[in-house]
Structures are given as C-alpha cells and as structure tokens.
Amino acid sequence: MAKIKPTKMGIVHIESKVTLDRIQELIFASDFTSHTQYRSIYTMRESLEFFAGKGGSVTLAILDNNIIIGFAVLDYPDARERWARLGKNTIIELKAVEVLREFRNHWIAPHLLSNLFSDSKLEQKIVYLIAYSWTWDIDYSGLSIQSYRDKLVDLYTDFGFIEYLTNEPNICLRPENIFMARVGKNISQNVREDFKWIRFGLSF
C-alpha cells in the first residue's frame, strides 16, 4: 500500500514493489540529469524498468501520482562479483537510493527505505550496499566528503545496516568509500561466516 508524504511541492506517494507496467506509466523527472557537477546513478526511466523486469525490487517516490522524484532499488549481484557466490536466495544489493535535489529536505529517502524494508522476506537475506564517494552530490550538499559520508552511514544505520571491512579493490580505492550490510534475522551462523570470508575474497 502506498504511503503519502505531503511536501510544499505537492503530494508524494511512496510505492513499493512497483511493477514494470506501473513504471512505464510514469514520467522520470528530467532534473536527475541536469547538473554539471553531479550525475544521478540512474538517469533514465528505462533503468528502473530493467530492474523491475528482471525480478528486482523497485520502490518509488512519485509526485502527484505522475512524476518519479525518488527511487530505491534492490537487485541481485552480477554473477562475476564475489558476493554472488552466496546465491540469490541469500544475498541482494541495495543498488541505489536517489532523491531529486529539491525534495531532499523532506525525508523522502527514509520513507523509501522504510517501505523497502517492510518486506519480511528480507529477514532471510543479507542486503549489502556499496557507496563510492565519486558518486556523491557534494557540490549541492555543501558538506565535506567526511560529513557527507557520516550522513549516509547514519541514514543506513537506522535501517539495520552495519559497516564491514572488505578488501574488494574498488571499495578500497578511497578511504571514504562505504561498504555496509544488513544481515537478516533469519540468516544462519554458517552463512554469516561465509559472508565474512567472501568480504576478503577467501573460499568457504
């Protein structure tokens, strides 16, 4: 069921498990691509259609039941990534949480995450996220890299994520990059151990 978030720009509906057909009905806000110092992770509606069509989970913030102004996406890791070794039944990635600049002071991101993690099936999975500092909208935020990092960590911690160490090369490129995971309540101790070995590229 959609949640409603009033803002001074209009009513924003938060919808979970959005279908491909529903996404195709909506307009993707053009402002996601208009900034010279910052580029959204996904810049086209077709990207969200792709994830919904392949079995991922898409949660949207929709202005006036018409325009996509925010999104959160869960999808399975690429088979070439180390994380995929745990299998689709066990691990999934929080690919993106994105909100249009004009709506970032209206708590849209927490609403997206709240809806996303209301799915009890996620208690049977490890959800991980990777946040690369070169993708952050530092220019608009007015924050330092470290302050922006702290803000992201605080946001995800509220939804059960914990920072973990890893030797994954891309994450290790910059010290401010983030690797976090939310381990579901129903994950066995054996799988928790396997996840530890995978973080450091070791066999289990």
Number of C-alpha atoms within 10 A of each C-alpha: 9 14 13 15 17 12 14 7 10 12 15 26 24 27 20 25 19 17 18 18 11 11 20 13 11 15 16 20 18 13 14 21 15 11 12 7 10 16 15 18 15 15 16 15 15 14 12 25 19 12 19 23 13 11 14 20 20 24 26 30 30 25 23 13 15 16 18 24 25 25 24 22 23 23 20 22 20 11 11 8 9 15 21 17 18 17 13 14 10 21 24 23 20 22 21 18 18 21 23 18 14 10 16 14 10 15 12 25 20 15 19 26 22 16 19 23 14 11 11 11 10 20 17 16 21 23 23 22 19 16 19 18 18 12 11 19 18 17 12 11 13 10 13 11 17 13 13 18 20 13 13 14 18 13 15 19 15 12 13 14 21 16 15 12 13 17 12 15 8 10 18 15 11 12 10 17 17 21 21 21 21 21 23 20 12 12 15 12 9 10 16 13 11 16 21 16 14 19 16 13 14 11 8 13
